[in-house]
Amino acid sequence: MARILQIRRGTTAQNNNFTGLSGEITFDTDAKTIRVHDGETLGGITLARKDEINSGAGTGGDFDINTVPDEFWESLFSRFSPAPFTVLESRLVNVSTSTALNYIFDTDKDAKFVQVFLVCQTPDAGYSIGDKVSAFGIDNRTNPAPNTYKDENGLNVTLMINQKPFWVSHKETGATTNITNENWRILFRVYC
């Protein structure tokens, strides 16, 4: 005798009042549809039958994104969009071989993410004036990440240099190219 798999089943009313386990499937005997459960949603999520999917021609099978109601998109974006954030940029700062380079942003917000760029001032290593380059390093450190902390002055962003030379990856070859401090400036970008 063949094996038979039988899943939970019930009327539409019974399914509407049931919260199944995550991954559980039930059958609606009135609507002749399957419901998938996530362990939280009362009634689960009803799957459409092929004959219920309607195209503009009424033949079924085609999906037109223009028929999705605005409320669906608003709900989706409100659930999955990141919280709004502020982007702050420093003024251009001279490249230095001091111990550390510190920039203070006048904000009481916390840094979520920080980027540091070299900004080309004179054509160098294949770059043009104004190019922002994140592929650089200090001595043997590639793409150094700045430290951040807050104090009474604001949000501090500190790039540790330790009196070591800067280099940039050449635009065409990717080769490490030592830079001159006169040709480049530093830009900090903070996402709060």
C-alpha positions in Angstrom: 0.0 0.0 0.0 1.3 3.5 -0.9 2.1 5.9 1.9 -0.2 8.9 2.3 0.7 12.3 3.8 -2.2 14.1 5.3 -1.8 17.7 6.7 -4.0 19.6 9.1 -7.2 20.7 7.5 -10.3 22.7 8.5 -12.9 25.2 7.3 -12.1 28.8 6.5 -13.3 29.8 9.9 -11.2 27.2 11.6 -8.1 28.2 9.7 -8.7 31.9 10.4 -8.6 31.1 14.2 -5.4 28.9 14.0 -1.8 29.9 14.5 0.3 27.1 13.2 4.0 26.4 14.0 6.7 28.0 11.9 6.8 26.1 8.6 3.5 24.3 9.2 1.1 23.9 6.3 -2.7 23.6 6.6 -5.5 23.0 4.1 -8.6 25.2 3.9 -11.4 22.8 3.0 -13.9 25.6 2.1 -11.6 27.7 -0.1 -9.6 24.7 -1.4 -6.3 26.6 -0.6 -3.1 25.9 1.3 -2.0 28.2 4.2 1.6 28.5 5.3 2.3 29.4 9.0 5.1 31.4 10.6 4.3 30.7 14.2 3.0 34.2 14.7 0.3 35.1 12.2 -3.2 34.2 13.1 -4.7 32.3 10.2 -1.3 31.9 8.4 -0.6 33.1 4.9 -3.1 31.9 2.2 -1.5 30.8 -1.0 -3.4 31.6 -4.2 -4.5 28.9 -6.6 -3.5 29.2 -10.2 -7.1 30.0 -11.2 -7.1 32.9 -8.7 -4.2 34.7 -10.2 -5.6 37.2 -12.7 -3.8 39.0 -15.4 -5.1 42.1 -17.2 -6.6 39.8 -19.9 -8.3 37.6 -17.2 -6.6 34.4 -18.4 -4.4 34.0 -15.2 -0.7 33.4 -14.9 0.7 36.8 -15.6 1.7 39.2 -12.9 1.4 43.0 -13.2 3.3 44.9 -10.5 1.1 48.0 -11.2 -1.8 46.2 -9.6 -0.1 45.9 -6.2 -1.8 48.4 -3.8 0.3 51.3 -2.4 -0.5 50.1 1.2 1.5 46.9 0.5 4.7 48.9 -0.5 4.3 51.3 2.4 4.0 48.4 4.9 7.0 46.6 3.3 9.2 49.7 3.4 8.2 50.7 6.9 9.1 47.2 8.2 12.4 46.7 6.3 13.9 50.2 5.7 16.8 51.2 7.9 16.1 54.0 10.4 16.8 57.5 8.9 20.4 58.6 9.3 22.4 61.8 8.9 25.5 62.0 6.8 28.2 64.4 7.9 31.4 65.2 6.0 34.5 66.9 7.3 36.3 69.7 5.6 39.4 68.5 3.7 42.2 67.9 6.1 45.9 67.9 5.3 47.6 64.6 5.2 50.1 64.4 8.0 52.6 61.9 9.3 51.9 62.8 12.9 50.9 60.3 15.6 47.2 60.7 14.9 44.8 62.9 12.9 41.6 63.9 14.8 38.5 65.6 13.5 35.6 66.7 15.7 32.0 66.8 14.4 29.7 69.2 16.2 27.0 66.6 17.0 25.8 64.6 19.9 24.8 61.6 17.7 26.7 58.3 17.7 28.5 57.2 14.6 26.9 54.1 13.0 29.5 53.9 10.2 32.6 55.9 9.3 34.5 56.2 6.0 37.8 57.9 5.3 38.9 58.9 1.8 41.9 60.5 0.2 40.9 63.3 -2.1 43.2 64.1 -5.0 44.4 67.7 -5.2 46.9 67.4 -8.1 46.7 64.6 -10.7 48.6 61.6 -9.1 48.6 57.8 -9.4 46.2 57.9 -12.3 43.6 60.0 -10.4 42.2 63.4 -11.3 41.6 66.4 -9.1 38.6 65.8 -6.8 38.6 62.0 -7.0 37.8 60.4 -3.7 39.8 57.2 -3.1 39.1 54.7 -0.4 41.8 52.2 -1.6 44.7 53.5 0.4 46.8 52.6 3.4 49.3 53.8 6.0 52.6 51.9 6.0 51.5 48.2 6.0 47.9 48.8 6.9 45.3 48.7 4.1 42.1 50.8 4.3 42.7 52.0 7.9 39.6 52.5 9.9 39.3 55.5 12.2 38.4 55.3 15.8 35.4 57.2 17.1 34.3 58.5 20.5 32.2 61.3 21.9 33.2 63.9 24.5 32.1 67.3 25.5 33.3 68.7 22.2 31.3 66.4 20.0 31.9 63.3 17.9 35.7 62.7 17.5 37.0 60.7 14.5 40.7 59.8 14.9 42.9 58.2 12.3 46.0 56.6 13.8 49.1 57.4 11.7 52.0 56.7 14.0 54.4 58.8 11.8 54.1 56.4 8.9 53.8 57.2 5.2 50.5 57.1 3.2 50.1 55.2 -0.1 47.2 54.8 -2.6 46.4 52.0 -5.0 47.1 53.3 -8.6 43.9 53.8 -10.5 44.8 51.6 -13.5 47.3 49.1 -12.1 46.3 48.8 -8.5 50.0 49.0 -7.5 50.9 50.6 -4.2 51.9 54.2 -4.9 53.5 56.4 -2.3 51.9 59.8 -2.2 53.1 63.3 -1.4 51.1 65.1 1.2 50.7 68.1 -1.0 48.8 66.2 -3.7 46.2 64.7 -1.3 43.8 65.6 1.4 41.7 63.5 3.9 37.9 63.5 4.0 35.9 61.8 6.8 32.3 60.8 6.2 30.2 59.8 9.2 26.8 58.2 9.1 24.9 58.9 12.4 
